[in-house]
Amino acid sequence: MRIFETVAMRLIMVGVLALTLVGQSRAQALELSLISTQQNTPTQSANAASTPNEITPDGRWLLFTSAATNLVPGQVDTNNGTDVFLFDRNDQSTRLISRSLGLATTAANTTSTARAISADGRWIVYVSQATDIVSGLNDSNGNQDVFLFDRVLATTTLISRALGASNATANNFSNAFDTHAISADGAYIVFMSRATDVLPGMTDNNGVEDLFLFERATATTTLISGALGSATATASNQSLSAGMSDDGRWILFSSSAGNLINGVTDTNGTFDSFIYDRSTGITLLVSRALGSPTTSANGQSTGGTITPSGEWVVYTSNANNIVSGVSDTNASTDAFVFNRLSGVNVLISRSSTSANVAANEQSQASRVSSDGRWIVFSSLATDVIAGLVDSNGVGDVYLYDRVNGSSVLISRALGAPTTTANARSLPSRISADGRWSIYRTLATNMLSGLGDSNGTYDVYLFDRDLQTSTLLSRSAATPTSTANGESTPATLSADGSRAVLFSLASDLVAGVTDANAADDVFVAAQQVLLFGNGFED
């Protein structure tokens, strides 16, 4: 069965990787497609830069942001900024999302940027400074606001609104976090705002961003980062969104406030990681000191990712009192995984010699598989795996197995699982089952006979089962050579069969004319062919 229908053409690139597995020969072919194409001209890129935001789990709907003015037939675009677009793999069409009221092909009157999409591709969150998106919009802040677009009804709703007014913006800047601003069914939207008129009787105690949850069915807004015991008074300092479970119940965020939970002892005076339970209104401290669920760890904790069930959280911290008996001598950040049910933190970026010894240099948590078992992180350390030969002295990408408590090196030299590639590598995303990880690297020694002429970042896909990496940003003419410009990974479909990237390169797809000399959006799709005892196409 064909995995992906291309936008403009079908290109099965040469340079197939063949392996023998249990009497069968398996081959993987890569199919690369240009998404940000000029209207009705599938072999020509659009006339300005485009960058992807998110793809739905099934790989059908791709959300992206673009400054191009010729992506949609009949497009009218006079805002001199970026707009939000949605690509449908089924019919190979692109539609304008950040549109002027009632005009499907006319862009809103100023800049808009995509943020997140629901699992079925119906609901899209984006931010905009435009004033012509919603009927009778009263924009009192002159700044960015948060909107929700319904693909089925082609209607837009103002999310960051003043109390009791569906068409009046809140009185200050609002934003939404990339990729995790919406629940899987589109029922809940998380946003950040400096506004003071979002709730009845609201008291703003900090003058910076607070965190809110909008329920689409009732059009009501709830304060997430509230001072303990109050539904209308904000906490004492800034709060920033980090993620949300699929059902919208569990919301991960970071905050420098010291009055979010009962009996809290805040020993660090900086950001900590929290989980908010929508059903109970209770907030849990994630980055906690060992043995005390209400005492913050002794260092800053930021960012993070929460699993779809809300059970597991990965985050980064420079604290050294999170795990029992830990020896932390790197004086920098480490990666942790937290289990909400048990309240236990585990050190991810550990030395291969001990579960309680932090790796000897800085590490950063990245993404986690749906079941919380597989975690991608980056590290400057030289002792994450036994026998590591670090040939670059910069960051490398690792995959941690929570069940076995061990890591493997992803960004490795060809044929050497314990030798780092010869330049910096940075992680991006992981598939739902943890098999596939997409990342970028400056390295030139990861593939046999690789020709690297661009001197910048290239995009690879790591297969955990086969322990191999595939070059995604490859030249169409020579699959063993990198493309002729910088490429950056963006996201993966749930099964890892489609990887989204953006690139300055002009030779990723044969026959395409690059009309913009800027970033374009591409999808790399894997095709698996089985020969011998079976066949799959």
N, C-alpha and C positions, 0 to 999 in steps of 0.2 A: 504494500500500500504506500502510495506516495505520501511523504511526511509534509512536504511544503510546496505549494504552488508559487512560483516566482512572480515578482511584480512585472518584470519586463520580458524575461526570457528564462529558460531553464538551462542552468550551467552546472554540469557535474564535472568538477575539476579533476585534473590529472594528479597523479601522485597519491594513489590510494594506499592506505596502510593495511597490509594483509597479515593475518595471524592464524595459527592453527589451534583450535580449541576442541578437545574431545572428538577427534575424527572429523571435524567440520572446519572449513576455511571461512573465516569471517573477514569481510572487507568493509571499510567505512568510506563513504564518499561525501564530499562537502559541496553543498549547493549554496551559492551566495547571491543575494538579491538586493538591488537598490530600492529603497522604500520612498525616499524623498525625491520623487521624480516630477518633472515638469508636466503639467496637465496635458493629457492626450499624446505625450511624447515619452514613452517609457524608457527610451534609451538616452535621455538627457536629464541631468540633475536639475533640480529647481534652482532659482536664480539667487539664492542666499543661503546662509548657514541653517542647518537643522540639527537638533540634538534629541535623542530618544529619552523618554521618561520611564515607561513601564509597559510590560506586555502581560496580557491576561494569562492565567495558568494553562489554558488550552492552546495558547499561542495564536489565537485568532485576531485579537484586537491589540493594536500597538498604538500607544499614546506618545505623541512627540510635540516638541515646540520648534517653531521655525520663524525666521524673518523673511522667508520667501513670499513672493506675491503671485506666484503662478502654479501653486500646487493643486488648486481646485478649479475646474472649468467655470469660467465666468467670475473668477475671484476679483473682488474690488477691495483693495487694501491701500489705505492712505495714511496709516498710523506711524509708519517709519519705525516700527518696533517688531517684537515677536508676537506670534499668535499660536493658538493651540489647535492641533489637528489629531484626527483619529483615522488610522489605516485599518481596513478590513481585509484580512487575508482571503476570505472566501470569494469575494467579488473583485478584489484588487483595487478597491476604491479608497479615496481619501476624502474626508469631509472636514469642514471648518467647524470648530467647537466654540471658540471665543468670538461669537458673531454679534453683529448689531441686531437689536430686537426685530424679529420677524423677517430677517434677511439672511438666508442660509449661506450665501456666498460673499457677504460683505463683512469684513473684519470689524471688530469693535474699534472704538476711536482712539485707543492707545494700547500700550503694551500689556500682553497677557502671557502667563507662563503656566504650563501644565504641572500638576502635582501628583495625582493618584487616580486609579481607576478600579471599579468594583470587579469582582471575579468574572462576572458574565459580560463585562464591557458596557453595561447600560449606563452606569453612573460615573461621572468624571468630575473630579475636584480640580479647580485651577484658581490662580490668583490674578487679579487685574486691577489696573488703575482706571479702566474705562468707565464711562458714565452713561453709555447707551445700551447696556446689556439687558437690563430689567426695566419694565414699563414704569415710567414716572419716577425713576431712581432719584433719590435725594442724597447726593454725596456730600456729606458734611466734613469729611476728613481730608479730601484732596490727596489721598494716599492709596495704598494697596488694600484690596478687599478680597474675601474668599467667596467663590461661587461654585454651584453644583449644577452640572448639565445632565439632563435626561435624554439619552440617545433615542429612546423609543418615541417620546412625545415631542422631542426637539424643543424643550423648554429649559429655562435657566432660573435657578433660585439663588437669592442672596443669602449666604450663610452667616457672615459676620455682620449682623444687623443690629440696629438699635432696638431696644425693648419695645415690643408691640408694633413694630413697623417692618413689614416684609419688603418694602422698597426704600428704606432709609438705612444708610450705612452706619455702622458703629462710629464713634467719634474719634477713633485713632487707628493707626496702622494694624493690620491683621495679616496673618500668614498661615500656611499649612505645610506640614512636613512632607517631604518627597516620599512617595511609595506607600507610606503607612498612615495616610490621613483618613482612610475610609474602611469600613468593615466590608467583609466579603460580599454581603448582599446589598450594600449601599445604604443601610438603614442608619448608620451612625458616622458622623464626620468629626474629627478632632481638629481644632485649630488653635493658634496662639494669637493673642491680641493685647495691645496696650490700651484698649478702649475701657471706658468706665461706665458705659451705659448699656451693657449687654444684658444685665440681670435686674430685676426689681430690687430696689434698695441696696444696690451694689456699693461696697466700700473698697476702694483701691488703696492698699497699704504699701505699694512698692513703686508705682510709676514706670514699671517695665512690663515685659510679656507675662501674661498669665495663660493658663490652659483651660480650654472650654470644650464641651461635647455637645454637638447639635444632633437632635433626633429628627430625622426627616419626616416621619409619619405625623408627629405632633407639632413640628416646627418650634420645639422648645430647646433652650440652651441651658446647660448645667455647668457650674464651675467645678473643675477638677482640682486645680491647685488652690484649694481654699484653706484658710486658716482653720485649725482644729475646731470642730464644733460649729462652724458657720458655713452656710450654703451661699452666702452673699459677700463675705469679706475675703479678699484675696490674702494669700500667704505673704510673708514678710519680705520676700525677694523673688527674683526672676525664676520662671519655670519654662522649660522647653520640651516639646513633644519628641518622642523617640520611636514609638510604635504602638500597635494595637492588635489584639487577637482577632481572629476571623469573625467571631460573633459580636465583637465590639464591647465585650464585657470587661476585658483586662487591658488597661492602658498604661504603657510604659512611658515614663518621662524622667527628666533630670531637673533638679531644682537646687538653688542655693538658699532656699528658705529654711528656717529652723523651727517652724511651728506647724508642720503638716500632720504630724502624728502624735498620739497621746504619749506623754512621758518621755518625749524625745530628748536625747542628749547629743547635741551637735558639737563634735569636737574639732571639726576641720574648718568651719567658716567658709566653705566653698560648695561646689556642686556634688550632690549625691543622686543615686538612682532610686526611683520609686515605682511601684505598681498601684494603680487605682482600680478598685472594684466597682464597676458601675451598678451592680445589683445591690450592694450594701452601702456604697458611699465611703468605704473604708480605704485608707491608703497604707500600703506596706513599704517598709524600708528594705531595699534590695542590697545596697552596698553597706552592709552592717558590720559592726565589730563582732568578732567571734563570740557566740554565746549570748548576745544581747540584741534582740530584734528591734530595739528602740534606740540603740546607740550607733551613730554614724561611724563608719570606718575613719581612720586617721589621715586620709588623703582624699584628693579629688577623684570623683567617679563620673563618667560622662557617657553619653551616647547609648548604644546598645541595640539589640534586636530581640523581639519576643516571638516565640513560636506561635503557629496558628491557634493552638489550644490554650495558649497563655500560661503553660506550665513551666517553660524554660526561658531564661533570659541570658544573653551573653552581653558583656559590657567590659569597659576598660577602666582601670583604677591605678593610682600610684600609692594606694594604702598598703600597709604591710601587716595589718592585724585582722584580715578577713578570714584566713584559713588557719586551722589549728597547727601549731608548731612550725609555721612557715619560716623559712630562712630567705630573706629578700635583701640581696646586696646590690641590686642594680640601680637603685636610686632613681627609678623611672617607672613607667607604666607597665602593667601586666594585664593579661586577659583572664576573665573569670566567667563561669557559668553558674547561674543560680536556679535552684528548683523551688518554685513557689509553694508546692505542697509540703515539702520537708523543711523549708527555710534554710537549706544548706547551700553554701557557696563552695565551688571547686576551682582550684587554680588550673587554667588551661595552659598558659605559657610557662611550663615547668621544665626544669632540667631533666634530662633523660635518666639521671641518677636517682631522683627522688620526687615523689608526688608533692612534697612539701618544700621543695627548693625552687624558687623562682629562677627562670632562665637568666643568663648573665647580662642581658641588655634589654632595651626597650621592646615591648610587644604591644600590639593593638588588635582588639577583637574586631571581627568583620561581620560574618553572617553565619546562620545556623540552619540545619536541615529541619524539616517539619516536625520530626520526632525528637529533636533536641540532641541527637546522637553525634552528628558530624558538624564540626565547627571550623570555619576558615579564619585564620588570623595571620598577621604579618609580624615579623620579628627581626631585630638586628642581632639577636643572640647567636652564639656559636655552640651551644650545648643542648639544643632542643631535642635532637636525636643523637643516638650513640654513634660515634665515629664520624661525626660531621666534619667535612672539609669545606671551610668557608672561603671561597675564592674571590669574594667581592667586597666584603666589609661594609655592605649596605643591607637594606631590607630584603627579606625573602618571604615566600608564602608557604604556609603549612596547613595541613588538615589534621585536626585533632579528633580522635575517637573517644567519646565520653565513656563508652562501655568498657573499652580496654585500657583507657587512661594513657594512651600513647599517641604520638604524632608521626606523620610522614611528611617529607619535603615534597612540595608540589613543583616549585620553580627550581628544577634540578638540571645539572649538566646531562647531556645525552648518555644513557647507559650507566649512569652513576647515581643511584638513589640517595646516597649520602653526601653528594658533592653539590654545592649550590651552583646555580648558573652564574655566568661571569659578569652580571650587572644587576642593578636594582629591579625588583619585582613587587607589584602591588596587587592585593586581592580585590575582587569585586563581588560576585554573587555565587550562590551554590544552589543546585537543584533541590527540589522538595525531598528526594530520597537520599541526597548527599553524594550521589555518584559523580556528578559533574560540577566542576568549579571553573568559572571564567576569571581570567586575570590578565594583567598587562605587564610587559617587561621590556627592559632595554637590552636584555641578554642576546647573545648571538651564537650560543653553543648548545642549544636545546634540541636541535634536529640535525639529522645527518645531511651533510651537503648544503646546509642553509646558506642562501645568499642574502645578506642583510645590507641594503644600500641606503636605507633611510636615516640611520643614526638616531632613531627616536623610538617611542614606545610602539610595540606590536601586541596583538591580542591572541591569547592561547586559551584552549579548553582542555582541562585535565580530566581524565577518566580514572576514577578511583579503582574500578575493577581491573582495568588493564595496566594501571600505573604508567600511563603515557599521556603526553600533551600533543595536541594538534594545533597547528598554526591556522588561525581563522583569518587574520588580515594578510592574506597572501596575494601575490600577483596572479591575475587570471591567466597570463601567458606562461608563467613559470611557477607552478605551485610550491616549489622548494625555495622560492624567493619571497621576501617580505614585500608588501605593497610599497608604493613610492611616497608615502606620507604617514604622518602619525595617526595611530588608531587607538581608540579608547573603548573598553567594555562598558556596557550599560546594564543589561539584565538578561535573565534566562526564563524560558517557559518552565512550568513545574516539572516536566519530565526531562528537561535539559536538551531536548531535540532541536530547539531553536534558541540561538544566542543573538542578542541584539548588540550592535556596536555602532559607533560613529567614527568617521575617518576623514582626514584631509586628502587621502590617496585618490588618485584618478584611474587606477588600473585594477581595482578589485573585481570588477565585472566586465567581461569582454563586450566591446561594442558600445559602451556607454561614453557619452561626451560629458565632461565635467564643466558645467557652465558657471561655476561660482567660485572656485578656488577656496572653498570653505568646507566646514564639516557637513557631511551627508550621513543619512541614516541607512544602515544595512542590516539584514538578517542573514545569519549563517545557519543553514539547516543541515542536520546530519541525515544521511541515508545509510541504512545497514543492509548489506547483501550477504546472504548465507549460501554457501555452495557445499556440495557433498551430500550429506544426509537430508538437507533441507534447503529451501530457497525462500528468501524474503526480499521484496522490492518496495 
